[in-house]
Amino acid sequence: MKISDIQRYDSKKMYEAYDYWPKSAKEHYEKDFSKLEIDNVDHIVFAGMGGSGTIGDIISSILSKTNIHVNVVKGYLLPKTVDSNTLVVVTSISGNTDEVVSIVKNSKKSKAKFISFSSGGNLEKISIANNVKYIKIPQIHSPRASLPSFLYTTLNVLENIIPIKKNDILESISKLEQTQKLISSSNLNEKNPSLSLANWIKNMPIIYYPWGLHAAAIRFKNSLQENAKLHTIAEDVIECCHNGIVAWENKTNVQPIIIQGYDDHIKTKERWKIFKEFLQSRQIYFKEINSGQGNILSKIMYLIYLLDYSTIYHAIESRMDPTPVKSIEFIKKRLK
């Protein structure tokens, strides 16, 4: 692949937005936003769809070992457990996502505290009308390409609410910078892991992951669907061993991609070993992607960056523009 190939098919220059990810993360984490000051928060609900929903998935993984209960809502309704000690974080990068706009419209009926993030749109208007604290962030290229700016703004603004060490956030940004040198459009050779993965995928991928890396796996599935226009499946490896593995008894062109964490639980590591032995016994070829070392945010962001970029490369290899999502627009135009 040559840069001229990317420029030919990537009409909106998505690759440039991805090359900018580390700088975007750093700029938005260091920006002088006013911090949210709320006491006694023991429950956080993240509401968002698509690329915005990824933010909730990531922070839910970060908080999984804390005393803060987390829900990620990808729909219209908040859980009934919401009360006065709940913070509802609403994100719509476009600002016009029907589901989350509906949640803010009904915010006055709830005892919870609310904060919203968008690049403008209906969410800005409705947040202001409902006295919901609102943070405006410019969209970079598209909602999915804007992930670092919105994620690191959220970590910045919620610094006093989310118990994550500043050093862990800075480490994750450093990891993005290191990864950018390996996978970006300036390194189009056999040593580029994103390009290698894109070239390996020839049929429908099925992504296997451990629960702690759920955010990276679901994001990869979504990006394969949006950028590469591929049907894709994602399954938790433990759950798969109770049902999904049986499907491999039939011949198929589906390609397994295994996402492993450096420090997966000891029983998960045991399961990986057995699962891979099973695939090998049936001569099923699979691709392994490892998270590398670091804190949970560093590992997830490394994986998302590497895997997302592979979906752009796959689109280019398929002579396809990664940006347009006409089917999503079809649905949105018909929503009342």
N, C-alpha and C positions, 0 to 999 in steps of 0.2 A: 504494500500500500504506500502511496505517495501523498504528500500534502495536497497536491493538485487533485487527487481523487476525492479527498475530503471536501475541498472547496467546491468541487463540481456538484456533489450531491447534497451537502449540508448547506442548503440555501440561506438559512437564518443564522449560520455560524454558531451552532450549539457548542461545537468543540472549543471555541474561544471562551465561552462562558465557563466551561469545565476547567480549562487551563487556569482560569482566574480563581477557582475555588479556595485555595489556601489564603490568598490575599483578602478575599471577601470575608472569610471566617475571622481572620485577624482584625480587619478593619471594624467589623460589627461587634466583636467582643470588646474591643478597646474604645468604642464610641461612647460618648458621655450621655447615656440615657439616664433618666431618673429611675431609681430603683423602686420596685413595688414594696411597700412596707405594710405587712399584714401579720398579725400575731395569731398563734394557736391554730395553724393550718395542719391538719392531720390527714387530709384527703385532697388529692388533686385530680381533676378530670381534664384530660386533653381532648378537645373536640376539633376534628379536621379530617378532610378527605384527601385521597391521593397523596401528592407530594407534601401537603400540609399535614396529613395524617402520620407521615414518617417521623415528624418531630415528636409526636406523642409516643410513638413506638420506641424511639431512641431514649427519651427521658424516662419512660417506664422501665426500661432495662437498667438504667443508671440507678433508679430508686428501688429496685426490686429487693435489695438487702437492707433497706432502711425501715423506719417505723411509719413512714408515710404511705398510706394506701393510695394506689393509682388506678384509675380507669382510663381507657382510651375509647372514645366514642366516635364511631364512623357511621353517623346516622343523624336522626332528628331529635332523639330523646335522651335526656340525662338519666342516670341511674337514680332509683328512689332513695339511695343512701346519701344523696347530697343534702348537706345541712349547713349551719352557720360556720362550721369549721372547714368548709370545702372551698377550694379555689378552682374556678372553672377557667381554663386557658383555651381561648377560641382562636383558631388560626385559619385564615383563608388567604393564600398568597395573592390570588386574583382579587379577592374582596367580594366576589359574587357567588360563592359556593352556597347553593340553596339550603343545604342541611345545617351548616353552622350559622348562617344568617338567621334561620328560624330559631335556633337556640338562643341567640342574643335578643331576638324579638320577645321571647318569653322570659327574659332574665328577671324582670320585676316580680314575677310569680314565685321566684326562688329565694331562699334565705342565703344562698351561697354568694361569695364574692366573685366578680368576673373581671377578666382582662382580655383584650382582643388585639390581634396582630394582623395587618393586611397591607397591601400596597394602595389601598383606597377602596373604591367601589361601594356597594351597598353596605358592607360591613362597617365601614367608616361612618357613614351617615346614621345607621341604626345604633351603633355603639354610642355615639355622641348624644343621640336623642334619648337613650336609655341611661345616660350617666355612667357608662361603662368606661373604665380606663382604656385608652386606645393608643397603640403604637403603630406609626406608619413607617413602612420600609419599602423602598423601591423594588419592584420586581426586576430580576436580572434574566433576560431572555424569555423564560417560561417558569411556571410554578416549580417543576421538577429541577430545573437548573438553579433555582434560587434557594435551595435547601441550606447551604452554609450561612447565608446572610440572615435567614429567619431563625435557624437553630441557634446560632451564636448570639443573636440579639435576645432571644428568649432566655438563654443562660445568663446573659448580662443583666437583663431587667429583673429576673427572678433570683438573682444572686443571694438574697437574704431568705429565700423560701426553699430553694433546692439545695440540699446538703451535698454538693460536689466540690472538691478542692480545686482552687484556682490552678494549682500546678498540673492537675489532671487535664483541665481544659487547655492549658498552654501546651501540654504534651501532645494532645490530639491535633492541635494546629501544626505543631512541628512535624507530626507524622504525615499530615496532609502535604506539607511542603516537600518532604522526602519522597512521598508517593508520586507527586506531580512530575518529578524528574524521571521516574520510571515509565509512566503511562501516558504522558501528554503527547500532543501532536508533533512535538519537536524530537520525539524518540521513537520513530516508526521503524523498528527493527525487531529481530527475533527475541530480543531481551525484554520486550515490552509485554508484561503479563496480561494486560487487558486485550491487546491485539491478538496474542496467542489464544486466549479463551474465545474471542470472537471467531477466530478461524476454526476452532475445534467444534463449535456448535453448527451442526448441519441439519438437525431435525428438531423435534419438540423437546425442550429441556424439562427435567424434573429436578427441583432443588431440594436437597435434604439438609437440615440444619438442626443444631441443638437449641433448646429454648432460649438460652441467653443471647443468641445471635438472631433471634426472630426478626428484629428490626431490619437487619441487613438482608436477610433472605426475602422478606416480603417486598422490600424496596427493589431488589434485583428482579423479582417476578414482575412488579409493576413497570419497571423500566424496559424489560424485554418486551412487554406488551405494548408500551407506548412508543418507544424509540425504534425497536426492531420489528414491531408488528408480529410478534410470535405468540402462539398459544403456549402457555407455560404453567406448570404445576409447582407448588411448594408444599412440602410436608415436614413436620417435626420427625426426626429420626426415631425417637422412642415410640411415638404413636404409630409410625409407619410399620414398626416391627410387630404390631398387633393387628394390622390389616393390609396396608398398602403393599407390603412386600410380596404378598400372594400374587399380585398382578404380574410380577416378573417370571412367573411360571409359564407365561405365554410369550411367544416371540413378539418383539416390538422394535420400532425405530426410535423410541423415546431415549433420550440421553441423560444419565444421572450426573448431577453436579453436587459434590459433597462440600459443604462449608463447615469447617471444623475450627473450634476455638483452641488456642494454645493451652489454656487451663480449663478445659471442659471437666465436668464432674467425673470422678473415677469410674462410675457406672456407665456414664455416657461414652467414655473412652473404650470401655469394654464392648459396648454396643456397636461402636464404630468398627472395631476390629472384626467382630462377628459378621456384621452387615457387609463389609468389604470382602470378607472371605466368601460369603454367599454369592455376591455379584461375580467374583472371579471364578467361582466354581461353575458358573453358567456362561462364562466367557462374555460377560457384559462389561464393556469398557466404560470407565467413569473418569471424571475430572475432579481433582481435589484442590480446594482453595483454603488456605490456612490464614487465620486472623493475625498471626504474629503476636509478639508480646506487647504489654502495655495495659493501661487501665481500660475499663469497658468502653468508654467513649472513644478512646484511640482506636481500639480494635474495630468497633462498629463503623466509624468514619473511614478508616482505611479500607474496609471491605466495600462499603457503599461507593467510595470513589473509584476503586479498581473495577468493581462489577458494573457500575453505571457507565463508565467509559467504554467497557467492552460492548455494551449495547449500541453505542454510537458507532463504534467500528463495525459491528455486525450489520448495521443498517447500510453503511457505506459499501461494505463488501457485497451486499445484496442489491446495490445500486438503488438505494431507497433514501429518501429524505427523513431524518429522524424527528423533525419538529412537528409536522402536521398530525393532528389527532381528530380527523373528520368525524369519526363515529361518536366521540365524546361531545363534539359540538352539535351533532344531530340530536343527542339526548337532551342537552341543555336548552336547545331552542324550543323543545316541546314541553318543557316543564312549566307549569303555571305558577 
